[in-house]
Amino acid sequence: MSGNRPIHVLMLGWEFPPYISGGLGTACHGLTRALDRRGIAITFVMPRAVLQGRSGTGFTEQKEWDTGAIRSSDPFANLSFAVIPMNLRPYGLQGPQPNGRQREFGALPGTHIPRKRVIEGAIYGAKMLAAVERYAKWVVDLAARSCFDLVHAHDWMTFPAAAAVARASGKPFIAHVHSTEFDRSGTQVNQAVYDIERAGMHAANKIISVSNYTRNMLVRHYGVAPARVQVVYNGVDFADSSGSTVLPSKDGPMVLFLGRITMQKGPDYFLAAAKRVLEVIDNVTFVMAGEGDMLPRMIEQAAALGIGQKVLFTRFLQGEQVACIFRMADLYVMPSVSEPFGIAPLEALSHNVPVIISKQSGVSEVLTHALKVDFWDIDQMANKMIAVLKHAPLRDTLRAYGRNEARGLRWEDAASTVERIYSEVLAQAACK
């Protein structure tokens, strides 16, 4: 940039603490706060009317959204919010909807997204695609009245908006991929969502991927040139893990699953492994914390396996509730079928909890002192759980060394890399 004027980023997101449903909001907060400390000016655009609560997705609706409700222990110096007036639930409550309502979606000018007739529902909220289209139209109007140097868009829901703004303004567009349709849906991809993702990636000047695992997926499944993708790992905030909440007593060790209860996160493999563990150590409690389309089925599966009395389903947790459940846990397990990164294991380690993680995850690239297992290998998953629970030296080693590794994953380092990407993209745009 010329002179001393800071880079001004129009950042497009779908959630931001305390308005979150999962890891995307946590990642946006961590990165944005670190960029703010580096003097980057950010206008963060997101839908209003999403609050954590008791609904099936971890969201409840509210009629008004006060940007002053966003609080941080570190006040932002260069961050402002633009709130799109729309309600939204990003994920469906009960999974695939074979009798879902058909709707035809048109292409927003400048996005090259073809008109499609799709079944609303599946793992997404019934009006998700309509919300994405509406969000894009609002952002294009907002951008026309705003000053910014580039657009930084988080995940597929914001890509149509970013592509349209880039075409209208001539400003560069960075696509930040936190997850892909192949992660969320396996081989049964939602074609409309895939097409939006692919069009956004190919329209972007640069793509940020949260891991090499995801980068390889973008190259293989989306036809993205490897040179266009920069890996930027997520970080973790280390807070005081002592806590002020009095923890309830427990009769034996506790093993924790925390995440959306969806196919992507492997909850069925977790329960199958839990059955094997209980055959060896019968006083273990397994906690499944989260919401998702597979929750009713997992409750039924626990009962069918005969371990229903040993599995506690907490539903969606937030804030101090999450810290409390981590402090109670003796082991955290992330059995994801496909995990672009996985912030939760870092959060577990920040609370001194050893972790077992899926080899099919981005975080496995950066954690050495974690036990790793193929998500489908329930025997090995169970054996590793038993080993950690029965052998204190192993448990203590995983805690101590894993925690030190997690401390090395800082949002400040991620922000430094992202700032460099901003400068490179702006320099390239200036030469055209």
C-alpha positions as CSV (number, residue, x, y, z in Angstrom):
1,M,0.0,0.0,0.0
2,S,1.1,3.6,-0.6
3,G,2.2,5.7,2.3
4,N,1.3,4.4,5.8
5,R,-2.3,3.6,5.2
6,P,-3.2,0.2,6.6
7,I,-4.6,-2.6,4.4
8,H,-8.4,-2.5,4.6
9,V,-10.0,-5.9,4.3
10,L,-13.7,-6.6,3.5
11,M,-13.9,-10.0,5.4
12,L,-16.9,-12.2,4.7
13,G,-18.0,-14.7,7.3
14,W,-20.9,-16.7,8.6
15,E,-20.3,-16.6,12.3
16,F,-18.2,-14.8,14.9
17,P,-18.2,-15.4,18.7
18,P,-20.4,-15.3,20.6
19,Y,-22.5,-16.1,17.5
20,I,-21.1,-19.5,16.6
21,S,-22.0,-23.1,15.8
22,G,-18.5,-24.6,15.6
23,G,-14.9,-24.3,14.6
24,L,-15.4,-21.7,11.8
25,G,-16.4,-19.0,14.2
26,T,-13.5,-19.8,16.5
27,A,-11.1,-19.7,13.6
28,C,-12.5,-16.4,12.3
29,H,-12.2,-14.8,15.8
30,G,-8.6,-16.0,16.4
31,L,-7.3,-14.9,13.0
32,T,-9.2,-11.6,13.0
33,R,-8.0,-10.7,16.4
34,A,-4.4,-11.4,15.5
35,L,-4.7,-9.4,12.2
36,D,-6.2,-6.6,14.2
37,R,-3.1,-6.5,16.4
38,R,-1.0,-6.2,13.3
39,G,-2.8,-3.1,12.3
40,I,-5.0,-4.6,9.5
41,A,-8.3,-2.7,9.2
42,I,-11.2,-5.2,8.8
43,T,-14.8,-4.8,8.1
44,F,-16.3,-8.2,9.1
45,V,-19.6,-8.9,7.3
46,M,-21.9,-11.6,8.7
47,P,-25.6,-12.5,9.0
48,R,-27.4,-11.3,12.1
49,A,-29.8,-13.2,14.3
50,V,-27.7,-16.2,15.3
51,L,-27.1,-17.0,18.9
52,Q,-26.0,-20.1,20.6
53,G,-28.9,-21.9,22.3
54,R,-31.1,-24.9,22.5
55,S,-32.2,-25.3,18.9
56,G,-31.1,-28.4,17.0
57,T,-28.1,-26.7,15.4
58,G,-26.8,-24.7,18.3
59,F,-28.5,-21.6,17.0
60,T,-31.6,-19.7,18.1
61,E,-33.0,-16.7,16.3
62,Q,-33.3,-13.2,17.6
63,K,-35.0,-10.2,16.0
64,E,-32.3,-7.7,16.4
65,W,-28.5,-8.0,16.6
66,D,-26.5,-5.4,18.4
67,T,-22.9,-5.3,17.3
68,G,-21.9,-4.0,20.7
69,A,-22.9,-7.4,22.0
70,I,-19.6,-8.8,20.7
71,R,-17.1,-8.8,23.5
72,S,-13.4,-9.9,23.7
73,S,-10.8,-9.9,26.5
74,D,-8.7,-8.0,23.9
75,P,-10.6,-5.0,22.6
76,F,-10.3,-4.7,18.8
77,A,-8.7,-1.5,17.5
78,N,-9.3,-1.8,13.8
79,L,-12.3,-4.1,13.5
80,S,-15.9,-3.0,12.6
81,F,-18.9,-5.1,11.8
82,A,-21.5,-5.0,9.0
83,V,-24.5,-7.0,9.7
84,I,-26.7,-8.5,7.0
85,P,-30.3,-8.5,8.1
86,M,-31.3,-12.1,7.6
87,N,-32.0,-15.1,9.7
88,L,-30.3,-18.4,9.1
89,R,-29.6,-21.9,10.4
90,P,-26.6,-23.3,8.5
91,Y,-27.1,-27.0,9.2
92,G,-30.3,-29.1,9.0
93,L,-31.7,-30.8,12.1
94,Q,-32.4,-34.3,10.8
95,G,-30.0,-34.9,7.9
96,P,-31.1,-35.9,4.4
97,Q,-34.6,-34.9,3.5
98,P,-35.8,-37.3,0.8
99,N,-39.1,-35.4,0.6
100,G,-37.4,-32.0,0.7
101,R,-38.9,-29.1,-1.2
102,Q,-37.4,-28.4,-4.7
103,R,-36.3,-24.9,-5.5
104,E,-34.6,-23.3,-8.5
105,F,-31.6,-21.0,-7.8
106,G,-30.4,-18.5,-10.2
107,A,-26.9,-17.3,-10.7
108,L,-25.8,-14.1,-9.2
109,P,-24.3,-11.8,-11.9
110,G,-20.5,-12.3,-12.0
111,T,-20.5,-15.6,-10.1
112,H,-20.8,-18.0,-13.1
113,I,-22.9,-20.3,-10.9
114,P,-25.3,-22.1,-13.1
115,R,-29.1,-22.1,-12.4
116,K,-29.9,-25.4,-10.6
117,R,-32.9,-27.2,-9.3
118,V,-32.0,-28.8,-5.9
119,I,-33.5,-30.5,-3.0
120,E,-33.4,-28.3,0.0
121,G,-32.4,-30.0,3.3
122,A,-29.8,-32.7,3.6
123,I,-27.1,-31.6,6.1
124,Y,-27.9,-28.0,5.4
125,G,-30.7,-25.9,6.7
126,A,-33.8,-26.0,4.5
127,K,-33.2,-22.5,3.2
128,M,-29.4,-22.5,3.2
129,L,-28.9,-21.9,-0.5
130,A,-31.5,-19.2,-0.6
131,A,-29.7,-17.6,2.3
132,V,-26.3,-17.7,0.5
133,E,-27.9,-16.0,-2.5
134,R,-29.5,-13.3,-0.4
135,Y,-26.3,-12.8,1.6
136,A,-24.4,-12.2,-1.7
137,K,-26.9,-9.6,-2.9
138,W,-26.6,-7.7,0.4
139,V,-22.8,-7.8,0.3
140,V,-22.6,-6.6,-3.3
141,D,-24.7,-3.6,-2.3
142,L,-22.6,-3.0,0.8
143,A,-19.4,-3.2,-1.1
144,A,-20.5,-0.6,-3.6
145,R,-20.7,1.9,-0.7
146,S,-17.5,0.9,1.1
147,C,-13.8,1.5,0.8
148,F,-11.6,-1.6,0.9
149,D,-8.5,-3.1,-0.7
150,L,-9.4,-6.7,-1.0
151,V,-12.0,-9.3,-0.1
152,H,-11.2,-12.2,2.3
153,A,-14.1,-14.8,2.2
154,H,-14.4,-17.7,4.7
155,D,-15.9,-20.9,3.2
156,W,-18.3,-21.6,0.5
157,M,-21.3,-19.7,1.9
158,T,-19.5,-16.4,1.2
159,F,-17.8,-17.3,-2.1
160,P,-20.6,-16.1,-4.4
161,A,-20.6,-12.8,-2.6
162,A,-16.9,-12.4,-2.8
163,A,-16.7,-13.3,-6.5
164,A,-19.4,-10.8,-7.4
165,V,-17.8,-8.1,-5.4
166,A,-14.4,-8.8,-7.0
167,R,-15.9,-8.5,-10.5
168,A,-17.8,-5.3,-9.7
169,S,-15.0,-3.6,-7.9
170,G,-11.9,-4.9,-9.6
171,K,-10.5,-5.7,-6.1
172,P,-8.7,-9.0,-5.5
173,F,-10.5,-11.9,-3.7
174,I,-8.9,-14.4,-1.3
175,A,-10.9,-17.6,-0.7
176,H,-10.2,-19.2,2.7
177,V,-11.2,-22.9,2.7
178,H,-11.9,-24.3,6.2
179,S,-13.9,-27.3,4.9
180,T,-15.1,-28.8,1.6
181,E,-18.3,-30.6,0.5
182,F,-16.3,-33.8,0.4
183,D,-15.5,-33.4,4.1
184,R,-19.1,-32.7,5.0
185,S,-20.9,-35.2,2.8
186,G,-18.3,-37.8,1.7
187,T,-19.1,-39.2,-1.7
188,Q,-22.7,-38.1,-1.6
189,V,-21.9,-34.5,-2.4
190,N,-24.5,-31.8,-2.8
191,Q,-23.9,-30.8,-6.4
192,A,-25.1,-27.2,-6.0
193,V,-22.8,-26.7,-3.0
194,Y,-19.8,-28.3,-4.8
195,D,-20.4,-26.0,-7.8
196,I,-20.5,-22.9,-5.6
197,E,-17.2,-24.0,-3.9
198,R,-15.5,-24.8,-7.2
199,A,-16.6,-21.5,-8.9
200,G,-15.4,-19.5,-5.9
201,M,-12.0,-21.2,-5.8
202,H,-11.4,-20.6,-9.5
203,A,-12.6,-17.0,-9.3
204,A,-10.2,-16.2,-6.3
205,N,-6.8,-14.6,-6.8
206,K,-5.5,-16.8,-4.0
207,I,-6.7,-19.6,-1.9
208,I,-5.9,-20.2,1.8
209,S,-6.2,-23.8,3.0
210,V,-6.1,-24.8,6.6
211,S,-3.9,-27.8,6.0
212,N,-2.1,-29.8,3.4
213,Y,-4.8,-32.4,3.7
214,T,-7.3,-29.9,2.4
215,R,-4.9,-28.4,-0.1
216,N,-4.5,-31.9,-1.7
217,M,-8.3,-32.2,-1.8
218,L,-8.6,-28.9,-3.6
219,V,-6.1,-30.0,-6.2
220,R,-7.6,-33.5,-6.6
221,H,-11.4,-32.7,-6.5
222,Y,-11.6,-29.1,-7.6
223,G,-8.9,-28.8,-10.3
224,V,-7.1,-26.0,-8.4
225,A,-3.5,-25.4,-9.4
226,P,-1.2,-26.2,-6.5
227,A,0.6,-22.9,-6.8
228,R,-2.6,-21.0,-6.1
229,V,-3.0,-22.6,-2.6
230,Q,-1.2,-21.4,0.5
231,V,-1.5,-23.5,3.7
232,V,-2.1,-21.5,6.9
233,Y,-2.6,-23.6,9.9
234,N,-5.1,-22.6,12.6
235,G,-4.0,-21.6,16.1
236,V,-5.3,-21.9,19.6
237,D,-5.8,-19.4,22.5
238,F,-4.3,-20.6,25.8
239,A,-6.5,-19.3,28.6
240,D,-6.3,-20.1,32.3
241,S,-7.4,-23.7,32.5
242,S,-7.9,-23.8,36.3
243,G,-11.4,-22.4,36.0
244,S,-13.7,-21.1,38.8
245,T,-16.5,-23.5,38.3
246,V,-16.8,-26.3,40.9
247,L,-16.6,-29.5,38.9
248,P,-19.1,-32.3,39.6
249,S,-17.7,-35.5,41.0
250,K,-17.3,-38.6,38.8
251,D,-17.0,-42.3,39.5
252,G,-14.4,-43.1,36.9
253,P,-12.5,-41.8,33.9
254,M,-14.3,-39.7,31.3
255,V,-13.7,-39.8,27.5
256,L,-14.9,-36.8,25.5
257,F,-16.2,-36.3,22.0
258,L,-16.9,-32.7,21.3
259,G,-18.1,-31.5,17.9
260,R,-21.0,-31.6,15.5
261,I,-22.7,-35.0,15.6
262,T,-22.6,-35.5,11.8
263,M,-21.1,-38.1,9.4
264,Q,-18.0,-36.0,9.0
265,K,-17.1,-36.2,12.7
266,G,-17.3,-40.0,13.0
267,P,-19.6,-40.3,16.0
268,D,-20.7,-43.8,15.1
269,Y,-17.1,-45.0,15.2
270,F,-16.6,-43.3,18.6
271,L,-19.5,-45.3,20.0
272,A,-18.4,-48.6,18.4
273,A,-14.9,-48.1,20.0
274,A,-16.6,-47.1,23.3
275,K,-18.3,-50.5,23.4
276,R,-14.9,-52.2,23.1
277,V,-13.4,-50.1,25.8
278,L,-16.2,-50.8,28.3
279,E,-15.6,-54.5,27.8
280,V,-12.2,-53.9,29.4
281,I,-12.7,-50.9,31.7
282,D,-16.3,-50.9,32.9
283,N,-16.4,-47.6,34.8
284,V,-15.6,-45.2,31.9
285,T,-18.1,-42.5,31.1
286,F,-18.3,-41.4,27.4
287,V,-19.5,-37.8,26.8
288,M,-20.8,-36.7,23.4
289,A,-21.1,-32.9,23.4
290,G,-22.7,-31.3,20.3
291,E,-25.7,-31.2,18.0
292,G,-26.2,-32.5,14.5
293,D,-28.3,-34.5,12.1
294,M,-27.0,-37.8,13.5
295,L,-27.8,-37.1,17.2
296,P,-31.1,-39.1,17.3
297,R,-29.4,-42.1,15.6
298,M,-26.4,-42.0,18.0
299,I,-28.7,-42.1,21.0
300,E,-30.4,-45.1,19.5
301,Q,-27.0,-46.7,18.6
302,A,-25.8,-46.3,22.2
303,A,-28.9,-48.0,23.4
304,A,-28.6,-50.8,20.8
305,L,-25.0,-51.4,21.8
306,G,-26.1,-51.8,25.4
307,I,-24.0,-48.8,26.6
308,G,-26.7,-46.2,26.8
309,Q,-26.2,-45.8,30.6
310,K,-22.5,-45.1,30.0
311,V,-22.9,-42.4,27.3
312,L,-23.9,-38.9,28.2
313,F,-25.3,-36.6,25.4
314,T,-24.9,-33.0,26.6
315,R,-26.2,-31.3,23.4
316,F,-24.6,-28.0,22.4
317,L,-22.1,-26.5,24.9
318,Q,-20.7,-23.0,24.9
319,G,-18.3,-20.8,26.8
320,E,-17.6,-21.9,30.3
321,Q,-19.5,-25.1,29.7
322,V,-16.9,-26.2,27.1
323,A,-14.0,-25.3,29.5
324,C,-15.7,-27.2,32.3
325,I,-16.2,-30.4,30.2
326,F,-12.6,-30.2,29.1
327,R,-11.4,-29.9,32.7
328,M,-13.5,-33.0,33.6
329,A,-12.2,-35.1,30.7
330,D,-9.3,-37.6,31.0
331,L,-9.1,-38.1,27.3
332,Y,-10.4,-36.3,24.1
333,V,-11.0,-38.3,21.0
334,M,-11.6,-36.8,17.5
335,P,-12.5,-39.8,15.2
336,S,-13.3,-37.6,12.1
337,V,-13.9,-39.2,8.8
338,S,-12.5,-36.1,7.1
339,E,-11.3,-33.2,9.1
340,P,-9.7,-30.2,7.2
341,F,-7.9,-29.1,10.4
342,G,-9.6,-29.7,13.8
343,I,-9.2,-27.0,16.5
344,A,-10.8,-29.0,19.3
345,P,-7.8,-31.2,19.9
346,L,-5.7,-28.0,20.4
347,E,-8.3,-26.7,22.8
348,A,-8.2,-30.0,24.7
349,L,-4.4,-29.8,25.0
350,S,-4.7,-26.3,26.2
351,H,-6.8,-27.7,29.1
352,N,-4.2,-30.4,29.8
353,V,-6.2,-33.2,28.2
354,P,-4.4,-35.8,26.1
355,V,-5.8,-36.5,22.6
356,I,-6.4,-39.3,20.1
357,I,-7.0,-37.9,16.6
358,S,-8.0,-39.3,13.3
359,K,-5.2,-39.7,10.7
360,Q,-7.7,-38.2,8.3
361,S,-7.2,-34.7,9.7
362,G,-5.2,-31.6,9.1
363,V,-4.2,-31.2,12.8
364,S,-2.4,-34.6,12.6
365,E,0.2,-32.8,10.4
366,V,1.2,-30.5,13.2
367,L,0.8,-32.7,16.3
368,T,3.5,-35.3,17.0
369,H,2.5,-36.0,20.6
370,A,-1.0,-37.2,19.9
371,L,-2.1,-40.8,19.3
372,K,-3.3,-41.2,15.8
373,V,-5.7,-43.7,14.3
374,D,-7.6,-44.4,11.1
375,F,-11.2,-43.3,11.8
376,W,-12.5,-46.7,10.7
377,D,-10.2,-48.8,12.8
378,I,-12.4,-49.1,16.0
379,D,-10.1,-51.8,17.4
380,Q,-7.1,-49.6,17.4
381,M,-9.1,-46.6,18.6
382,A,-10.3,-48.7,21.5
383,N,-6.9,-50.0,22.2
384,K,-5.4,-46.5,22.3
385,M,-8.2,-45.3,24.6
386,I,-7.5,-48.2,27.0
387,A,-3.8,-47.6,27.0
388,V,-4.2,-43.9,27.9
389,L,-6.7,-44.6,30.6
390,K,-4.8,-47.4,32.2
391,H,-1.2,-46.1,32.0
392,A,-0.6,-42.8,33.8
393,P,3.0,-42.3,32.4
394,L,1.6,-42.4,28.8
395,R,-1.2,-40.1,29.7
396,D,1.1,-37.6,31.4
397,T,3.6,-37.7,28.5
398,L,0.8,-37.0,26.0
399,R,-0.4,-34.1,28.2
400,A,2.9,-32.4,28.7
401,Y,4.4,-32.7,25.3
402,G,1.2,-32.2,23.4
403,R,0.5,-29.0,25.4
404,N,3.9,-27.7,24.4
405,E,3.3,-28.5,20.8
406,A,-0.1,-26.8,20.9
407,R,1.5,-23.7,22.4
408,G,3.6,-23.4,19.2
409,L,0.5,-23.0,17.0
410,R,-0.2,-19.3,17.5
411,W,-2.8,-17.1,15.7
412,E,-0.1,-14.5,15.5
413,D,2.0,-16.7,13.2
414,A,-1.1,-17.4,11.0
415,A,-1.9,-13.7,10.8
416,S,1.7,-12.9,9.8
417,T,1.4,-15.3,6.9
418,V,-2.0,-14.0,5.9
419,E,-0.7,-10.4,6.0
420,R,2.1,-11.4,3.6
421,I,-0.5,-13.0,1.3
422,Y,-2.5,-9.8,1.3
423,S,0.6,-7.8,0.3
424,E,1.5,-10.2,-2.5
425,V,-2.0,-10.3,-3.9
426,L,-2.3,-6.5,-3.8
427,A,1.1,-6.2,-5.5
428,Q,0.1,-8.6,-8.3
429,A,-3.2,-6.8,-8.8
430,A,-1.4,-3.4,-9.1
431,C,0.8,-4.8,-11.9
432,K,-2.2,-5.8,-14.0
